[in-house]
Amino acid sequence: MQRYFVEPHLFHEHELTIIGDDVHHIVNVMRARIGDEILVSDGAGRSARARLVSLSAKEVQAEVIELLQEERELPIRVTIGQGMPKGEKMEWILQKGTELGAYSFFPFSSERTIVKLDAKKEAKKLERWRKIVKEAAEQSHRAVLPELLAPVSFREALAAGQAYTHVAIAYEKEGSTTVHEVLEQMSAGDSLLVLIGPEGGFSPEEVAQAESKGFLTVSLGPRILRTETASQYVLAAASYQFERKASSHRKG
């Protein structure tokens, strides 16, 4: 059954309204008919099974058949701070990160970032990236639509850490803790910001700045990972750490 996201203010207990690009998808691509059923989420955790009652070129209306109790989100909120990579790597990071349960993303520029976006390109990139996140969230049946924030500077990325219960920067050095040790210190409802460098990684000066702001330097295993792989490692580790426990409790 196809899943769609709707604006929270258009999601009600008994009815909902779909607008925007999804209308074209429902009407012209899926060729849906009145009476067909779809899955709908408000992007903030509420989901429902709904039946189509009205189709037009501008909006689709549906009646809520059943409000769903889904357990598809990580118990902790993981935000990936991603140093801007080259080419189309960011698209892959966003798509796979969404599938693996990331709560939000924000790109940043650092000392070794090669990609530079002007204001015009940034707006177009963000529009495309948000579409990729939305499609990946629908495909993986997420109940929460990950937020994609506008690109920031490295200094701004460090300042953003104040909003999280745990903050880390991926950097291999003697004495680094592992991301698994960080996760073991976390509980359901906690939030984690992980900064991942671009292709050239972080400079020692940047790491020192991060540590002065309370960021832990963390190792992502014994192998050297590409920038587009690092976030997937973090999210997979979080899934194993928390969802394995949840599965064990349900079975017990």
C-alpha positions, 0 to 999 in steps of 0.5 A: 500500500502506497504511503504519503506524507501530509501537512500536520494541519491537514491530518485530522482524526476522521479525515485528511487532505493531500495537496502538492506533488502527491496529488499528481502521483495519486491521480495520474501515476497510480491512477487511483480511484475513489474507494482505494486505500492508502497509508498516510503520515503527518511527518511527526509520528501519526499515521493512518490507513485511509480511503479516498473519497474525492479526487481532483487536480488540486487536492485529494481527500480521504477518510481515516479508516484506522489510526495506526500504532507503528514502531518504525522510529529509532528510540533516540533522535540521531542527527547527521551533520554532514560535511558537504561531499562532492558530486551526488554523494549527498543524495545517497547519504540522505536517501540511505540515512532516511531509510536507516532512521535518521531524525534530521540532517544538516550539511556544513562547510568546513576547512577541507570542503570543496563544494561551494554553493551560492544562494541560487544553487543552494535553494535548488539543491535543498528542494531536490534533497528534501524531495529525496528525503520525502521519497525515501521516508515514504518508501521505508514507511517512516512515520516521521519525516526527517528534517533537512536543515540549510547548510551552515558553517563549521562554527555554526555546526558546533554551536548547534550542539547545545540542543543535543544531549550527546555530541560527537565528531567522527575522527580517528585519534589515540584515545578516541571513544567508539560510537558504540560506547557513546550509544551505550550511555544513551537512553530512549528519548535522548538526542545525538549529533554526529559531525562527519567530515567531507572527503578530506576529513577534519583538520586537527584545529577543527577537532580541537575546536569541537572538543572545546565545545564538548564534542567527543572524538569517536571512532567508527571502527577499525577500517577507514570509511568514505564520507558517504559510508560513515553516517550509515555506520552510525545509524546501523550501530544505533539501530542494533543498539536500541532496536535489538533491545526493543525486539528482545523485550517484545519477544519476552 
